[in-house]
């Protein structure tokens, strides 16, 4: 991801270990070092060959995913996006595309045709504004903040078109026990199920062993 702006000016102080930093330059450097270490391939656990038979998409779904993009499909994706969100480096939000679609659709569809044929996008499309937002009300340490990216409208449209295609057939390759990021399911359901299980074991005085794994939040460490 290319970044065109990083801003820590609104953070007056930050705790790093036992130290509290107030110098803006030191704060910026601390955040840079933190995310550089988290978003780096050195934290990735190498996975060797696995003898696992993964589910596969059916022929119909495969053909649908690989089909050329249509104007109706792109317009449907634009219509499903919130037009009032903050714009990225291009300066246009989705409301602009919705209002002037008659004039913009030719350029937009040319972009999709080029992406379909070349399987590539111009680097400028992926330029973003990166800002930090607190994870909780009393954020004092670096780990209490997470970065979000304000991406350009064309990137949002492309991502939505692709995600809508995947959403229509992803159930074919996802196990029933998967909850996170699945339409109609919530990851909180896992906590409810675990709570009901513990209650059942307790009331019926069954011998059991409960193992709790402390996982880091999703995307806190990625390549």
N, C-alpha and C positions, 0 to 999 in steps of 0.2 A: 504494500500500500504506500502510495506516495503522499507525503504530508506537505501542505503548503503553509500551515500555520500551527504553532503550538503556543499556548498562552497560560502562564501560571501567575500572572499579575494579580489576580483576584484572591490568591491564597497568601495571606500575610505571614503565616508561620506553619511549620510542619515538624512533626516529631520523627526523627530518624534514630532508632535505637534509644539511647539515653540522652541524646542531644535534641535541642529544639532550634531549628534553623529559621532565621528571619530575613536573611539576605536573599533578595529575589534571584540572584545568579546561582547561589548555592541551592535554593529550592528547586530551580529549573534543572540543575545538574543532578540533584538527588532523584527527581522523577525520571529523568532520562536514564540514569543508571538502573533504577528499579525495573522499568519496563523493558529495558534492553536485556536484562538478565531473565525476565519472565517470558518475553516473546522471542525466544531464541531456540534453535534446534538442539542446543546442549542439554536442555531439559527434557527432551523427548526420549522416551524409553524405546530402544530399537525392538521391533517385533520380527521375530524370525518366522520361517515358513510355518504356517498353521494348517493342520489337516482338518479343516472345517468346511462343510458343504453349505455355502451361503445360498439363500433363496435368490431366484432370478426373476426378472420381469418377463411377462408373457410377450409373445411376438407382437400382439396388438399394441401393447403399451410401449414397447421399444420403437415401433414405427411412429407412434404419436410423438414421442420425445424427440425423435430425429427428423420430424417433418419440418419443412420451411415455415417461417413465421408468417402469419396472416395479419392483415390490417385490423380485422375484428378482434383478433386475439390481443394485439398490442393495445388497442383502444380499451378493451375490457380491463386490462391490467392497469392502465392509467386511471380509469374510473374507480378502481378499487383502492387507489392510494389516497392518503390524506393530502389535500392540496395546500394546507396551511402550514406545513412543517418548514423549519428553517432551511433555506437553500444552501447548497455547497458552493464551491469556487465559481461555478458557472453563473451564479446570481439569480437563477430562475427556480421557482418552486413549481410543484405540480399543478397548481391552479392556473399558471400561465399556459401550460400545455393543454389543459382541459378547455380553457376559454378560446385558444387560438388553434385548436386541433386541425381545422380545415386548412389553415395556412402552413402548419408545421408537419402534417402527416407525411408529406413526400420526403422531407429530410430525415424524419425519424425512421421511416421504412427503408430508406437507403442505408441507414446505419445498421438496421437489423439484417438486411440482405448481405452487407459486407461481413458482418459478424458470422452469419451462417456459412458463407462460402470460405472465409479465411480462418474462422475459429479464433480470431484475435480481435482485440479492441485497442484503440489508441490509448497510450499511457495517460493522456490528459483526462480521459473519461474517469479514471480511477483516482484522480487527485482529490484530496479531502481536506476539510478543516478538522483538526483534532482538538477536543476540549476535555477537561476533567470535570466529572460530576461526583458529588459525595454519595457514598453508599448508605450513610446513615446521618442523622441530624447532628451528632457531635463527632465530626471527623477531624482527627488530630494527627493521624499517621498516614504515611504514603499508602499503606494497604487499605485505607478507608476510602480511597478514591479509585474510580475506574474511568478509562478513556472512552469517549464516544466519537464517532466520526460523522461529520456532516458531509454527506456525499452529494455529488451532482445529480440532477434529475434524470439524465440519460442512464446513469448507472442504476438508479432506483427502478426505472422502467424495465430495463433488461433483467435485473434481479427478480422483479415481480413476475415477469413473463415466465422465466425459468422455474421459479418456485411454484407457480400455479400448475405447470406441467408436472412437476415432481409430486405435488400434493395429490394429484388425481390418481396416482398409481403407487405411491410409496408404501401403502399398506400391503402390497404384494411381497415386499422384501423386509418388512419390519416385524419382529416377533410380537406376540400378543402381550408379553410382559413389559414391553417398552411403553413408558408413559411420557417422558419429556419430549416436547416439540411435536407431539402427535395431536392432530385435530380431534376434539371431543374428549381428550384426556388431560389431566393436570398432574404435574409431578407431586403436588401436595397429596394426591390420592395415595401415594406410596406411604406417607406418614400415617394416614388414617388406617390403612390396611395393617401396618405394623402395630399401631396402637390397639386395634381390635384383636390382633393375634396375641399380643402380650396380655390383654385382659382375659382372653379365653384361657391361656396357660395358667394365669394366676388363679382364676376362679375355680378351675378344675384341678389345681395343684398338680400339674403335669411337670415332670422333670424335663428340663430343656436347657439349651445353651443359646444365648443371644449374642450375636457379634455385631458391633457397631463400627463402621468404617468412617473415618473423618476425611471426607474428600474436600479438596479445594474447589471453590466455585468454578463453574464452567468458564472456559476461556481465560482463566487467570494465568495459565501457562500454555502457550501455543507456539507452533513453528510458523 
